[in-house]
Amino acid sequence: MPGSPYTDLDRPPLSAARLRRALVFPHGPWTRLELHAETASTNADVAEAARSGEPEGLVVVAERQTAGRGRRGRTWQSPARAGIATSVLLRPGEAVAERRWPAVPPTGYGWLPLLAGVALVESVTRLAELDAALKWPNDLLVGGAKCAGILAEAVPGGSPAQPPAIVLGIGLNVTLRVHELPENPTGLPVTSLHLAGAAATDRDPLLRALLRSVADWYDRWRTAGGDAVVSGLRDAYLAVCATVGREVRALLPDGGELTGTATGIDPDGQLHLVTPSGEHRLAAADVVHLR
Ligand SMILES: O=C(O)CCCC[C@@H]1SC[C@@H]2NC(=O)N[C@@H]21
């Protein structure tokens, strides 16, 4: 696409052969990889596969998305070869006897985007050698700016007895340049690993490390029946969460807003907020760090 600000063929493509090495990680759920040069949204692709009965473990990766989805109905920009855009299919409600994974009740599913956030911090810290943290629930912050986002979407089962599948989508800005960065509606600055001074921006190892880390945490969490405390996931999340202990403004899904101190994360992954009007537990919100 000559003339498009998003086309940059100097950026090396992802290698399906190199990425497939992440699929054989022994504890992971990954079964199949699809790598697309372009798609509308990897979350939409995986949701469609889930509706067609695809088993757990599909990984869809795209070099570019034309209609990437963000949280709360927003869009997500995925310029060609400049980031990681991936979605995975998880079926936590189905027991897996050979792995000794019991079925996780749907009340526990809220931890999946937080799990992906922990995996993002681990892989970015290790490979890009940057200090990374999470703004609750799962915005990856590098130097106080957003570098990645996570969108988990539920796909209802085929019958009321069948638990929903979860599409877990991760978008990471790797080599985006300043003119390619989108504006964040809450005023949060946005960055990429390259702009933040990453030691390495090779996307194959980054994505492999990310898939391994998600697989590792998913195995621990599933083995513990979806219990974030027993699996150690809650502690791992708290260790990298930049929100707890801060003064924050929470923009609520109903348009309301609360200002107070974030004091903790409960066993369901909800944020505790202490405000002058009392204590609140938030399942979803856009959080702005004030101090
Ligand atoms: O708003 C956010 O912060 C969440 C952004 C999630 C973007 C990723 S990119 C891969 C996957 N496919 C999508 O359409 N969205 C997610």
The ligand as an SDF file (V2000), in Angstrom:
LIG
                    3D

 16 17  0  0  0  0  0  0  0  0999 V2000
   -8.1680   -1.4410   24.6760 O   0  0  0  0  0  0  0  0  0  0  0  0
   -7.2150   -2.1760   24.9870 C   0  0  0  0  0  0  0  0  0  0  0  0
   -6.2680   -1.7690   25.6600 O   0  0  0  0  0  0  0  0  0  0  0  0
   -7.2060   -3.6040   24.5170 C   0  0  0  0  0  0  0  0  0  0  0  0
   -6.5420   -3.7430   23.1800 C   0  0  0  0  0  0  0  0  0  0  0  0
   -6.4760   -5.1710   22.6960 C   0  0  0  0  0  0  0  0  0  0  0  0
   -5.9080   -5.2460   21.2960 C   0  0  0  0  0  0  0  0  0  0  0  0
   -5.6630   -6.6510   20.8470 C   0  0  0  0  0  0  0  0  0  0  0  0
   -4.7100   -6.7000   19.3540 S   0  0  0  0  0  0  0  0  0  0  0  0
   -5.0200   -8.4060   19.1980 C   0  0  0  0  0  0  0  0  0  0  0  0
   -6.4580   -8.6250   19.5890 C   0  0  0  0  0  0  0  0  0  0  0  0
   -7.3520   -8.4370   18.4680 N   0  0  0  0  0  0  0  0  0  0  0  0
   -8.1600   -7.3940   18.6160 C   0  0  0  0  0  0  0  0  0  0  0  0
   -9.0080   -7.0250   17.7930 O   0  0  0  0  0  0  0  0  0  0  0  0
   -7.9090   -6.8090   19.7960 N   0  0  0  0  0  0  0  0  0  0  0  0
   -6.8850   -7.4970   20.5460 C   0  0  0  0  0  0  0  0  0  0  0  0
  1  2  2  0
  2  3  1  0
  2  4  1  0
  4  5  1  0
  5  6  1  0
  6  7  1  0
  7  8  1  0
  8  9  1  0
  8 16  1  0
  9 10  1  0
 10 11  1  0
 11 12  1  0
 11 16  1  0
 12 13  1  0
 13 14  2  0
 13 15  1  0
 15 16  1  0
M  END
$$$$
